[in-house]
Amino acid sequence: MEELIVSIKIFTDSASDLPLNIVKENDIGLVCLTVNIKGEFLEDDLGQTIKYDDFYKSLREGELTSTAQVNVFTFEETFRKELEKGNDIIYISLASELSGTYNSARIARENLLDLYKDRRIEVIDSKGVTLGQGLLVYYANELKKSGKNIDEIVKWIVDNRTKVQYAIILDDLQHLKRGGRISGTTAAIGGLLGVKPTLKLTKEGRVVPGVKLKGRKKAINYLLNEIEEKAVNLEEQIVFIAHSDCKEDANALREKVTERYKFKDVILNNIGPVIGTHAGPDALAVIFIGNERD
């Protein structure tokens, strides 16, 4: 059994926004999407190449950034190194509804299995993003450490990926406008009225608009209420808090979550540049396991 545990290598991509220390301490493989900043493509590698503070400072100053998926060649080169060691692979991807990264990994898998016929390469669509995707990676790694085999780990991910609940609030309506979610007029009026939009994820992994709330305080209370309504088995699970350069709000939310609910733990981290490009500064989210998403 111990040999089997060692032979499983778990991979994810940088859209998972896991804390870097968790990735390093658990030897989780990472493939990096890239961000175009001022004409230069840089790796979104969990805050190493692009510092979170610097990135959001640029956004606040009006810098327009764009993102690029991971290509097939990168996946082939990355996976091949593990296959040559005799390892099987589980890769948990950013939602296929949001990026072509998943499809790149699928193509790489088919190419490599022709050469490594006795190996397993499991490419799994997380149907999620940021720390919701990271939540699946975290639990998959815990299952690996507990001695579960590759089939058991894959089954758990597939069975639970659409039970990951997202409650997300945004502050900058202009970023939603750039992504085509709202009109320029709505963005302008919403900014004047102090409207804070919310987002949620469908079962397929699409990001869709939620309710609109007046003021930041009501928006943060909305996050707490979503936990109240949708979380299950609190004492057995971890809640994840993601934020885009709003540390004070995120820390205050963590304190309220800790006081009000009996989660096993709370993991908090920054939203990285790839997702931050689309969410904008001051986004805040709570992510946890509940019942099936709509």
Secondary structure, DSSP 8 states (H G I E B T S, - for coil): -HHHHHTEEEEEEGGG---HHHHHHTT-EEE--EEEETTEEEE--TTSSS-HHHHHHHHHTT---EEE---HHHHHHHHHHHHHTT-EEEEEES-TTT-SHHHHHHHHHHHHHTT-TTS-EEEEE-S--HHHHHHHHHHHHHHHHTT--HHHHHHHHHHHGGGEEEEEE-S-HHHHHHTTSS-HHHHHHHHHHTEEEEEEE-TTS-EEEEEEEESHHHHHHHHHHHHHHHB--GGG-EEEEEESS-HHHHHHHHHHHHHH---SEEEEEE--HHHHHHH-TT-EEEEEEBS---
